[in-house]
Amino acid sequence: MRRERIADGKFDEFLKRCSALDMNDKSIFPLTEEVVDAGTHLTDACWKTFRKRVENKGCKAKRRLATFEERRASGDTRKGKLYVITITCPVHPSKAKEDKANKEAAAAARKKKAEETAERKARLAAMHKEKVSETYAKIIGDEHDDSNNQHKTPGKAKATMMDSFVNVKITSADLLQHAMAVHSKRQNEIRLANQAEERKLMSELTKKHEEEKQELRREMKSKEEKMISAAKVDYEEVKEKIEKASADKSKRNFVTPSASAKKQKK
């Protein structure tokens, strides 16, 4: 803040020197001087505030990097950047407000003229598009050009009385370009419609396949259960036969004591 106050003081002194000059001598102004040296370091925030104050007085402020000699002469030992600020007083300070007002008025007039020119171009472009579309429709037919009604409202570009006297010229190149635009739009609509239909059919097909797969799974599950049941029956039959065979073999191998004695007597 201290350095900013010093810079403000130097700027005020510069304005006093400018005010003391002959206001009728046009060769003096614009007057440019290096007002703030490298020793008065301003941070970025202070620089912006200082520059705004200078501009409000009708002057311009610029800064440049200080040279090695200027850094050494300032006695500032910081390693960061140091700047020298140059101020330009375009006119005598007594005329600064008037000059600033004139410049602002001129800038406003240029802006208004640019807006009017842009609006005029937009209206002409809209009229040209509408005329091309109408001519195309007459040659080809309305059913081939659904863009005929898209350009009748040119947004903010409102029609004026002068537009009725404008002679809009249509060339074959304009019609061919419009035909290409209509063709491209039709291609895009066909592509989008086909993509939508494809997504719908694929969704239905996927759903149908999913139902078929579920039905197949149920059939295979039922078949599997029947085969397992049949195999279980076979297993029970085999088990019964084995048990019966084992029982028969045990009976044949069993011999009573009386029967054994009779065999020995014989």
C-alpha positions in Angstrom: 0.0 0.0 0.0 2.9 2.4 0.7 4.4 1.9 -2.7 0.9 2.3 -4.3 0.6 5.7 -2.5 4.0 6.7 -3.8 3.0 5.7 -7.3 -0.3 7.7 -6.9 1.8 10.8 -5.8 4.1 10.5 -8.8 1.1 10.3 -11.1 -0.5 13.4 -9.5 2.7 15.3 -10.0 2.7 14.2 -13.6 -0.8 15.5 -14.0 0.2 18.9 -12.5 3.1 19.2 -14.9 0.7 18.4 -17.8 -1.8 21.0 -16.5 0.9 23.7 -16.4 1.5 23.2 -20.2 -0.2 25.3 -22.9 -3.5 23.7 -23.6 -3.7 25.3 -27.0 -0.4 23.9 -28.2 -1.5 20.7 -30.0 2.1 19.6 -30.6 2.7 18.9 -26.9 0.1 16.2 -26.5 0.0 13.3 -26.3 2.7 13.4 -23.7 4.4 10.3 -22.4 6.8 9.9 -19.5 8.3 7.2 -17.3 6.6 8.2 -14.1 7.1 5.2 -11.7 10.6 3.8 -11.6 11.7 0.2 -10.7 12.3 1.2 -7.1 8.5 1.6 -6.5 7.5 -2.0 -6.9 3.7 -2.7 -7.3 2.2 -6.1 -6.9 -0.2 -7.3 -9.5 -3.2 -6.3 -7.4 -1.8 -2.8 -6.8 -0.8 -2.4 -10.4 -4.4 -3.1 -11.5 -5.8 -0.6 -9.0 -3.2 2.0 -10.1 -3.9 1.5 -13.8 -7.6 1.8 -13.2 -7.1 5.2 -11.4 -4.9 6.4 -14.3 -7.5 5.4 -16.9 -10.2 7.2 -14.9 -8.2 10.4 -15.3 -8.2 10.0 -19.1 -4.6 8.7 -19.3 -3.0 5.4 -20.2 -0.5 3.3 -18.2 1.9 0.7 -19.4 4.7 -1.2 -17.7 7.8 -2.9 -18.9 10.5 -5.0 -17.3 13.3 -3.0 -15.7 16.8 -3.3 -17.3 19.7 -4.6 -15.3 21.0 -1.0 -14.7 17.5 0.1 -13.6 17.3 -2.8 -11.1 20.7 -2.0 -9.7 19.9 1.7 -9.4 16.7 1.0 -7.6 18.5 -0.8 -4.8 15.8 -3.4 -4.7 17.4 -6.8 -4.1 14.3 -9.0 -4.7 14.7 -11.8 -7.2 11.3 -11.3 -8.8 10.4 -9.0 -11.7 10.6 -5.3 -11.4 8.8 -2.9 -13.7 9.0 0.7 -14.9 5.6 2.3 -15.5 5.0 4.7 -18.4 2.0 7.0 -18.5 0.6 8.8 -21.5 -1.5 11.9 -21.2 -3.4 12.1 -24.6 -4.8 15.7 -24.1 -4.5 18.5 -21.7 -5.9 17.4 -18.3 -8.6 20.1 -18.5 -9.9 18.4 -21.7 -9.5 14.9 -20.4 -13.1 14.4 -19.4 -14.4 15.8 -22.6 -12.0 13.7 -24.6 -12.9 10.6 -22.7 -16.6 11.3 -23.3 -16.0 11.8 -27.0 -14.1 8.5 -27.2 -16.8 6.6 -25.4 -19.5 8.2 -27.6 -17.4 7.2 -30.7 -17.0 3.7 -29.4 -20.7 3.4 -28.7 -21.5 4.7 -32.2 -19.1 2.1 -33.7 -20.6 -0.7 -31.7 -24.2 0.4 -32.7 -23.1 0.6 -36.4 -21.5 -2.9 -36.2 -24.7 -4.3 -34.6 -26.9 -2.7 -37.3 -24.6 -4.1 -40.0 -24.7 -7.6 -38.4 -28.4 -7.4 -38.1 -28.7 -6.2 -41.7 -26.5 -9.1 -42.9 -28.6 -11.6 -40.9 -31.8 -10.3 -42.5 -30.4 -10.5 -46.0 -29.1 -14.0 -45.3 -32.5 -15.0 -44.0 -34.2 -13.5 -47.1 -31.8 -15.2 -49.4 -32.4 -18.6 -47.7 -36.1 -18.1 -47.9 -36.0 -17.1 -51.6 -33.7 -20.1 -52.4 -36.1 -22.4 -50.6 -39.2 -21.0 -52.4 -37.5 -21.2 -55.9 -36.4 -24.8 -55.1 -39.9 -25.8 -54.1 -41.3 -24.3 -57.3 -38.9 -26.4 -59.4 -38.9 -29.6 -57.5 -42.1 -29.5 -55.4 -42.9 -28.8 -51.8 -42.9 -32.5 -50.9 -39.1 -32.6 -51.5 -38.3 -29.6 -49.4 -39.6 -29.5 -45.8 -37.2 -26.8 -44.9 -39.2 -24.2 -46.8 -40.8 -22.9 -43.6 -37.6 -23.0 -41.5 -36.1 -19.7 -42.6 -39.1 -17.5 -42.6 -38.4 -16.2 -39.1 -34.8 -14.9 -39.1 -34.5 -14.7 -35.3 -33.8 -11.3 -34.0 -33.2 -9.9 -37.5 -36.6 -8.2 -37.9 -37.7 -7.1 -41.4 -37.7 -3.4 -42.2 -39.4 -1.3 -44.9 -36.2 -1.3 -46.9 -36.2 -5.1 -47.1 -39.1 -4.9 -49.5 -37.0 -3.1 -52.0 -34.1 -5.6 -51.8 -33.7 -7.6 -55.0 -32.5 -11.0 -53.8 -30.7 -12.8 -56.6 -30.7 -16.6 -56.8 -28.1 -18.5 -58.8 -28.0 -22.2 -59.9 -25.1 -22.6 -57.4 -27.4 -21.5 -54.6 -30.1 -24.0 -55.7 -27.6 -26.8 -56.0 -26.2 -26.0 -52.5 -29.7 -26.0 -51.1 -30.5 -29.3 -52.9 -27.4 -30.8 -51.3 -28.5 -29.5 -47.9 -32.0 -31.1 -48.4 -30.4 -34.3 -49.6 -28.0 -34.4 -46.6 -30.9 -33.8 -44.2 -33.0 -36.5 -45.9 -30.1 -38.9 -45.6 -29.7 -38.1 -42.0 -33.4 -38.6 -41.3 -33.3 -42.0 -43.2 -30.2 -43.0 -41.2 -31.8 -42.0 -37.9 -35.1 -43.7 -38.7 -33.3 -46.9 -39.7 -31.2 -46.9 -36.6 -34.3 -46.5 -34.5 -36.1 -49.3 -36.3 -33.0 -51.5 -36.0 -32.8 -50.9 -32.2 -36.5 -51.7 -31.9 -36.2 -55.0 -33.9 -33.0 -56.0 -32.1 -34.7 -55.4 -28.8 -37.7 -57.6 -29.9 -35.3 -60.2 -31.3 -33.3 -60.3 -28.1 -36.5 -60.6 -26.0 -37.7 -63.4 -28.3 -34.4 -65.2 -28.1 -34.3 -64.8 -24.4 -37.8 -66.4 -24.1 -36.7 -69.3 -26.4 -33.5 -69.8 -24.4 -35.6 -69.9 -21.2 -38.0 -72.5 -22.8 -35.0 -74.6 -23.9 -33.5 -74.5 -20.4 -36.8 -75.7 -19.0 -37.0 -78.6 -21.5 -33.4 -79.6 -20.9 -34.0 -79.5 -17.1 -37.1 -81.7 -17.5 -35.2 -84.1 -19.7 -32.4 -84.2 -17.2 -34.7 -85.0 -14.3 -36.4 -87.8 -16.3 -33.1 -89.4 -17.2 -31.8 -89.1 -13.6 -35.1 -90.7 -12.4 -34.8 -93.5 -14.9 -31.1 -94.1 -14.0 -32.2 -94.2 -10.3 -34.7 -96.9 -11.1 -32.1 -98.9 -13.0 -29.8 -98.5 -10.0 -32.4 -99.9 -7.7 -33.1 -102.8 -10.0 -29.3 -103.6 -10.3 -29.0 -103.3 -6.5 -31.9 -105.7 -6.0 -30.4 -108.2 -8.4 -27.0 -108.0 -6.7 -28.5 -108.5 -3.2 -30.6 -111.5 -4.5 -27.5 -113.1 -6.2 -25.5 -112.7 -3.0 -28.3 -114.3 -1.0 -28.5 -117.3 -3.4 -24.7 -117.8 -3.2 -24.8 -117.8 0.6 -27.4 -120.5 0.6 -25.5 -122.8 -1.8 -22.3 -122.5 0.3 -24.0 -123.3 3.6 -23.7 -127.1 4.7 -25.5 -128.7 7.8 -23.6 -131.2 10.1 -26.0 -134.2 9.4 -25.5 -133.9 5.7 -21.7 -133.9 6.2 -21.8 -137.1 8.2 -23.9 -138.9 5.6 -21.4 -138.0 3.0 -18.5 -139.5 5.1 -20.3 -142.8 5.6 -20.8 -143.3 2.0 
